[in-house]
């Protein structure tokens, strides 16, 4: 519980009470922890472009979804531009914000939404291997498939901190077949299988 101030951070918002014509009204801003670094997936990494731009897209979505003052809006745009710069993303954040705002207005418009019938989308999940994956995704799109990429290499694939344990030194559920008949015994042990 926090108190003793006219503003308070709540989740990713900063909510302040501002006096306007002898009435207190709420004013919103974007809140980031003091430890926030803005580091995300760098542009030069081998990840799909959608993954690299996810931090910018989510920040822009939040920017356009919260009723901010013009000063808070401008401050947040500058923060998003800084985020793009730190991660080496070659994007124009202000143009992206204008496009997203226009898309939001158009999608909320009833008469345009009536003309678009929702089709069942077909998805394909592929490992991301750079340019060849993007070319394949474009080809699949021509046939009505949308592509979801996942990184081919992960930290788990690159390094293991533990040495592998031989099967005989593990414990767990085991099955033993009789050598003379077709009888089978299934058991569980907390000791090593060798023992």
C-alpha positions as a Markdown table, in Angstrom:
| # | Residue | x | y | z |
|---|---|---|---|---|
| 1 | Unk | 0.0 | 0.0 | 0.0 |
| 2 | Unk | 1.3 | 3.4 | -0.9 |
| 3 | Unk | 0.0 | 6.8 | 0.1 |
| 4 | Unk | 0.9 | 10.4 | 0.9 |
| 5 | Unk | 1.0 | 11.8 | -2.6 |
| 6 | Unk | -1.2 | 13.2 | -5.4 |
| 7 | Unk | 0.1 | 10.5 | -7.8 |
| 8 | Unk | 0.6 | 6.8 | -7.5 |
| 9 | Unk | 2.0 | 4.1 | -9.9 |
| 10 | Unk | -0.4 | 1.3 | -10.6 |
| 11 | Unk | 0.8 | -1.5 | -12.8 |
| 12 | Unk | 2.2 | 0.3 | -15.9 |
| 13 | Unk | 0.2 | 3.5 | -15.2 |
| 14 | Unk | 1.0 | 6.6 | -13.2 |
| 15 | Unk | -2.3 | 8.0 | -11.9 |
| 16 | Unk | -2.4 | 11.6 | -10.6 |
| 17 | Unk | -5.1 | 13.8 | -9.3 |
| 18 | Unk | -4.9 | 17.2 | -10.8 |
| 19 | Unk | -7.1 | 20.2 | -9.8 |
| 20 | Unk | -9.0 | 21.8 | -12.6 |
| 21 | Unk | -11.7 | 24.4 | -11.9 |
| 22 | Unk | -11.8 | 23.4 | -8.2 |
| 23 | Unk | -12.4 | 19.8 | -9.2 |
| 24 | Unk | -9.9 | 16.9 | -8.9 |
| 25 | Unk | -9.7 | 15.0 | -12.1 |
| 26 | Unk | -7.5 | 11.9 | -12.9 |
| 27 | Unk | -4.6 | 12.3 | -15.2 |
| 28 | Unk | -2.7 | 9.3 | -16.6 |
| 29 | Unk | 0.9 | 8.7 | -17.6 |
| 30 | Unk | 3.0 | 5.7 | -18.5 |
| 31 | Unk | 4.9 | 4.3 | -15.5 |
| 32 | Unk | 8.2 | 2.4 | -15.8 |
| 33 | Unk | 10.3 | 1.1 | -12.9 |
| 34 | Unk | 13.6 | 2.9 | -12.2 |
| 35 | Unk | 15.4 | -0.3 | -13.3 |
| 36 | Unk | 13.8 | -0.3 | -16.8 |
| 37 | Unk | 16.5 | -0.5 | -19.5 |
| 38 | Unk | 14.4 | -0.7 | -22.8 |
| 39 | Unk | 16.5 | -3.6 | -24.0 |
| 40 | Unk | 14.7 | -6.1 | -26.2 |
| 41 | Unk | 15.7 | -8.2 | -29.2 |
| 42 | Unk | 18.3 | -6.4 | -31.2 |
| 43 | Unk | 17.8 | -5.8 | -34.9 |
| 44 | Unk | 20.9 | -7.8 | -35.8 |
| 45 | Unk | 19.8 | -10.9 | -34.1 |
| 46 | Unk | 18.5 | -13.9 | -36.0 |
| 47 | Unk | 14.8 | -13.5 | -35.0 |
| 48 | Unk | 11.7 | -12.8 | -37.1 |
| 49 | Unk | 11.0 | -9.1 | -37.7 |
| 50 | Unk | 7.7 | -9.4 | -35.9 |
| 51 | Unk | 9.5 | -10.5 | -32.8 |
| 52 | Unk | 11.9 | -7.7 | -33.0 |
| 53 | Unk | 9.2 | -5.1 | -33.4 |
| 54 | Unk | 6.9 | -6.6 | -30.7 |
| 55 | Unk | 8.3 | -4.2 | -28.0 |
| 56 | Unk | 7.5 | -1.2 | -30.2 |
| 57 | Unk | 4.1 | -2.4 | -31.3 |
| 58 | Unk | 3.0 | -3.2 | -27.7 |
| 59 | Unk | 4.3 | 0.2 | -26.5 |
| 60 | Unk | 2.4 | 2.0 | -29.3 |
| 61 | Unk | -0.8 | 0.0 | -28.5 |
| 62 | Unk | -0.5 | 1.1 | -24.9 |
| 63 | Unk | 0.2 | 4.7 | -26.0 |
| 64 | Unk | -3.0 | 4.8 | -28.1 |
| 65 | Unk | -5.2 | 2.9 | -25.6 |
| 66 | Unk | -4.6 | 5.2 | -22.6 |
| 67 | Unk | -6.1 | 8.8 | -22.4 |
| 68 | Unk | -2.9 | 10.8 | -22.1 |
| 69 | Unk | -2.3 | 14.5 | -22.0 |
| 70 | Unk | -0.4 | 15.9 | -25.0 |
| 71 | Unk | 2.7 | 16.3 | -22.9 |
| 72 | Unk | 2.5 | 12.7 | -21.6 |
| 73 | Unk | 1.8 | 11.5 | -25.2 |
| 74 | Unk | 4.9 | 13.3 | -26.5 |
| 75 | Unk | 7.1 | 12.0 | -23.6 |
| 76 | Unk | 6.0 | 8.4 | -24.3 |
| 77 | Unk | 6.7 | 8.8 | -28.0 |
| 78 | Unk | 10.2 | 9.9 | -27.1 |
| 79 | Unk | 10.6 | 6.9 | -24.8 |
| 80 | Unk | 9.5 | 4.5 | -27.6 |
| 81 | Unk | 11.9 | 6.2 | -30.0 |
| 82 | Unk | 14.7 | 5.7 | -27.5 |
| 83 | Unk | 13.7 | 2.0 | -27.2 |
| 84 | Unk | 13.9 | 1.6 | -31.0 |
| 85 | Unk | 17.3 | 3.3 | -31.0 |
| 86 | Unk | 18.7 | 1.1 | -28.1 |
| 87 | Unk | 17.7 | -2.0 | -29.9 |
| 88 | Unk | 18.9 | -0.9 | -33.4 |
| 89 | Unk | 15.4 | -0.9 | -34.9 |
| 90 | Unk | 15.3 | 1.1 | -38.2 |
| 91 | Unk | 11.7 | 2.3 | -37.8 |
| 92 | Unk | 10.0 | 5.7 | -37.7 |
| 93 | Unk | 8.0 | 5.5 | -34.5 |
| 94 | Unk | 6.0 | 8.6 | -35.2 |
| 95 | Unk | 4.8 | 7.3 | -38.6 |
| 96 | Unk | 4.0 | 3.9 | -37.0 |
| 97 | Unk | 2.0 | 5.7 | -34.3 |
| 98 | Unk | 0.0 | 7.6 | -36.9 |
| 99 | Unk | -0.7 | 4.4 | -38.9 |
| 100 | Unk | -1.8 | 2.5 | -35.8 |
| 101 | Unk | -4.1 | 5.4 | -34.8 |
| 102 | Unk | -5.7 | 5.4 | -38.2 |
| 103 | Unk | -6.1 | 1.6 | -38.2 |
| 104 | Unk | -7.8 | 1.9 | -34.8 |
| 105 | Unk | -10.2 | 4.5 | -36.0 |
| 106 | Unk | -11.0 | 2.5 | -39.1 |
| 107 | Unk | -11.5 | -0.7 | -37.2 |
| 108 | Unk | -13.9 | 1.0 | -34.8 |
| 109 | Unk | -15.9 | 2.3 | -37.7 |
| 110 | Unk | -19.1 | 0.1 | -38.1 |
| 111 | Unk | -19.7 | 0.6 | -41.8 |
| 112 | Unk | -16.2 | -0.6 | -42.8 |
| 113 | Unk | -16.3 | -3.6 | -40.4 |
| 114 | Unk | -19.6 | -4.8 | -42.0 |
| 115 | Unk | -17.9 | -5.3 | -45.4 |
| 116 | Unk | -15.1 | -7.5 | -44.1 |
| 117 | Unk | -16.2 | -11.1 | -43.5 |
| 118 | Unk | -13.9 | -13.0 | -41.2 |
| 119 | Unk | -12.4 | -16.1 | -42.8 |
| 120 | Unk | -11.0 | -19.0 | -41.0 |
| 121 | Unk | -7.2 | -18.4 | -41.1 |
| 122 | Unk | -4.8 | -21.2 | -41.7 |
| 123 | Unk | -1.6 | -21.0 | -39.8 |
| 124 | Unk | 1.8 | -22.7 | -40.3 |
| 125 | Unk | 4.5 | -22.7 | -37.6 |
| 126 | Unk | 8.1 | -22.6 | -38.9 |
| 127 | Unk | 11.6 | -22.2 | -37.5 |
| 128 | Unk | 13.1 | -18.8 | -38.4 |
| 129 | Unk | 16.2 | -19.2 | -40.5 |
| 130 | Unk | 16.6 | -15.7 | -41.8 |
| 131 | Unk | 15.7 | -14.5 | -45.4 |
| 132 | Unk | 14.7 | -18.0 | -46.7 |
| 133 | Unk | 12.0 | -18.2 | -44.0 |
| 134 | Unk | 10.7 | -14.8 | -45.0 |
| 135 | Unk | 10.6 | -15.8 | -48.7 |
| 136 | Unk | 8.7 | -19.0 | -47.8 |
| 137 | Unk | 6.2 | -17.1 | -45.6 |
| 138 | Unk | 5.4 | -14.8 | -48.6 |
| 139 | Unk | 4.9 | -17.8 | -50.8 |
| 140 | Unk | 2.6 | -19.5 | -48.3 |
| 141 | Unk | 0.7 | -16.2 | -47.9 |
| 142 | Unk | -0.3 | -16.5 | -51.6 |
| 143 | Unk | -2.0 | -19.8 | -50.8 |
| 144 | Unk | -3.9 | -18.4 | -47.8 |
| 145 | Unk | -1.5 | -19.4 | -45.0 |
| 146 | Unk | -0.3 | -17.2 | -42.3 |
| 147 | Unk | 3.1 | -18.0 | -40.8 |
| 148 | Unk | 4.2 | -18.0 | -37.1 |
| 149 | Unk | 7.9 | -18.2 | -36.6 |
| 150 | Unk | 9.9 | -19.5 | -33.7 |
| 151 | Unk | 13.6 | -19.1 | -33.1 |
| 152 | Unk | 15.6 | -22.1 | -34.2 |
| 153 | Unk | 18.3 | -21.6 | -31.6 |
| 154 | Unk | 17.6 | -21.0 | -28.0 |
| 155 | Unk | 19.9 | -20.6 | -25.0 |
| 156 | Unk | 18.9 | -24.2 | -23.9 |
| 157 | Unk | 20.2 | -25.5 | -27.3 |
| 158 | Unk | 23.4 | -23.6 | -27.1 |
| 159 | Unk | 24.5 | -24.6 | -23.7 |
| 160 | Unk | 23.7 | -27.1 | -21.0 |
| 161 | Unk | 24.9 | -26.3 | -17.5 |
| 162 | Unk | 24.6 | -29.9 | -16.2 |
| 163 | Unk | 26.4 | -33.0 | -17.3 |
| 164 | Unk | 24.0 | -35.7 | -18.7 |
| 165 | Unk | 23.1 | -38.4 | -16.1 |
| 166 | Unk | 23.5 | -42.0 | -17.5 |
| 167 | Unk | 20.2 | -43.9 | -17.6 |
| 168 | Unk | 21.5 | -46.5 | -15.1 |
| 169 | Unk | 22.1 | -43.8 | -12.5 |
| 170 | Unk | 18.6 | -42.3 | -12.7 |
| 171 | Unk | 15.6 | -43.3 | -10.6 |
| 172 | Unk | 11.9 | -43.6 | -11.5 |
| 173 | Unk | 9.5 | -46.1 | -13.0 |
| 174 | Unk | 10.9 | -49.2 | -14.6 |
| 175 | Unk | 9.6 | -52.3 | -16.4 |
| 176 | Unk | 11.2 | -55.8 | -16.2 |
| 177 | Unk | 10.2 | -58.7 | -18.5 |
| 178 | Unk | 10.7 | -62.3 | -17.4 |
| 179 | Unk | 13.3 | -64.1 | -19.5 |
| 180 | Unk | 11.4 | -67.4 | -19.3 |
| 181 | Unk | 7.8 | -66.4 | -19.7 |
| 182 | Unk | 5.7 | -63.4 | -20.9 |
| 183 | Unk | 5.3 | -62.0 | -17.4 |
| 184 | Unk | 6.1 | -58.3 | -16.9 |
| 185 | Unk | 6.7 | -56.4 | -13.6 |
| 186 | Unk | 6.4 | -52.6 | -13.5 |
| 187 | Unk | 7.7 | -50.8 | -10.4 |
| 188 | Unk | 9.0 | -47.5 | -9.1 |
| 189 | Unk | 12.2 | -46.8 | -7.2 |
| 190 | Unk | 13.9 | -43.9 | -5.6 |
| 191 | Unk | 17.2 | -45.7 | -5.9 |
| 192 | Unk | 19.4 | -45.9 | -9.0 |
| 193 | Unk | 18.2 | -48.3 | -11.7 |
| 194 | Unk | 21.6 | -50.1 | -11.6 |
| 195 | Unk | 21.0 | -51.1 | -8.0 |
